[in-house]
Amino acid sequence: QNTWIVRTLSAPLLVAIGVVSYEIYLIHMYILGYLRVSVFSQSVLLCVLASLVIPVVLGWLFHRAYSKPIEKWIRAKFSSKVW
């Protein structure tokens, strides 16, 4: 069915965030810890914006540079074998 919820959840931006969500999860606590110590005392708004943008960007980079190549290698290595 093509309901509004399906159209909303299949929006390219939400799909892209969903693809890198695990990488964002892995990185976000380190970024939040660093921002709390270094930036939070200067500007709350800057800290909030940075805590939203930096984990997404680093998560995407981590996905492209590490997760995707590893996944591709695993699929190539084990796709022809029968368990």
Salt bridges, closest charged atoms under 4 A:
GLU23 OE2 - HIS63 ND1 3.39
GLU71 OE2 - ARG75 NH2 3.07
